[in-house]
Amino acid sequence: MYRQTIFTMLLSLVSMESQAQTKVNIHGTSEPDAKRIAIYKNMDGSGGIDSVSVKDGKWEYVKELPADVYTLFFASDVMEMQDKKEDVIAVMADSIPTEIDLTTGTVKGSKASEAMNATWKGIIASMKNNNGLAAAQQMRKAVLDNTDSMLPVVFVPMGLYKGLTYSELKKIFRLGVPYENHPAMQEAKAHMSQMSSQTVRAIGNRAIGNKFTNIAMNDTTGQERRLSEWCGKGRYVLIDFWASWCGPCRAEMPNVTACYEKYHAKGLDIVAISFDTNKEAWLRAINTMNMPWVHLSDLAGWESLGAKTYDIKGIPANILLDGEGNIIDIDLRDYMLEEKLAEIFGE
C-alpha cells in the first residue's frame, strides 16, 4: 500500500511553466559491462528524458534541461535488466557539477543532490518493509535540511506538509526561498496560513506569547506537583505531552533525550505530562527509555487535565517556555527541537 501511495504521489507533482533552463553537468561510472545509462524524471522509472553511452565504465551527461525538471534518476541497462530499483541513483537537476558512481550508489555534488539520493535509498528500504512512517520521516528531514534548494518542491506537495508542525512550515516558507511562489507549493502555504489563524484563535493556553497556565498533577511517586515549581523560575522548560502507548512519541524520545543531555546543564528542564491510563505501563516506559526528567500524570488518558488545559489534540506535542514562563514555541520535533535549543543556548 505504501509503495503504491508514494509512487502515486510522486507522479502527481505539479510542474512550473518557465522559459528558463538549468544546465546539468553530471559524470559517472557504472558496471564494466554496461552499455547505456537511462535518465528518468520520475522515481518509478517513467518520464524518460534521455540516455547516454558508456565507454569503459565511464559516462557523462551535460545538457540544458527545462526548469520544471527538478530530479533526475539514473539507471544502467544492467540494473534495468536485473530490475534493481534500489540501485538507481537520484539527484537534483541543479547546476552544480555532480559525480555519480552507479556501482556503489554514491553521489558527490550539491548538498541537495546528496540528500535526494540518500532519501531515495531510504524510501526504497522503508517501502520494502511497508514502513510508510519511516519514509515520511526521511522526506521530512530532507526537506527541512534543504530549504535553500528546490528539493522541498519534490516532497512537500505530495501531502507531506499535513504532517509538519507550524514551526516547520514557517521554516520551509521563510522569505527568499527559491520555491517561494511555486504553484505546486500553494496548497501547503494555504495550509500554513490556516494553521496560523488556528494558532491565534483556537489553542488559547498554548498560544505563543502567552504565560504558561499552572496545573497540578501527581508525579511517579503519587505526590502532587505543580508546573510552577519549574516554570517561570529562570530556566527554559519544555513541557512534553506523550504516552507510553504512543508509537510516534516513543520514536521521538531519543531526540528529546539527546537534547536534554546536551542542554540540561545549560539551563533546560523538561516536564513530561503523560496521557497514560495504566500506571505500570507509564513507569515501565520511563525506565525502559531512560527519561531522567520530571514526569507528571493524572492517568486520565485524553481526559487528562494537561490535554484539557492546553488543548492537546494529538501527541507527541510540546510547549517551550522561556525563563519567565512565556511560551516561545510549540510542537518542536526532531531537528526543529535541536535547532531551536541551539539557537537559544548559542551552539
Protein Blocks (a to p, Z undefined) as FASTA:
>chain_A
ZZmmmmmmmmmpccdddfbdcdddddddddfkbcbdcddfbfnopaifbdcddeehiacd
dddddfklmbdcdddfklmmnopaklpccddddfbdcdddfknopacddfklmmmmmmmm
mmmmmmmnopaklmmmmmmmmmmmmmmbmklmmmmmnopmmmpcfklmmmmmgghiaklm
gmklmmmmmmmmmmmmmmmmmnommpghiacdddddddfkopacdfklmgonlpacdddd
ddfklmklmmmmmmmmmmmmmmmmnopacddddfbfbfklmmmmmmmnopabdcddehlo
jmpfklmmnopabdcddddddfkopafbghiehjlmmmmmmmmnoZZ
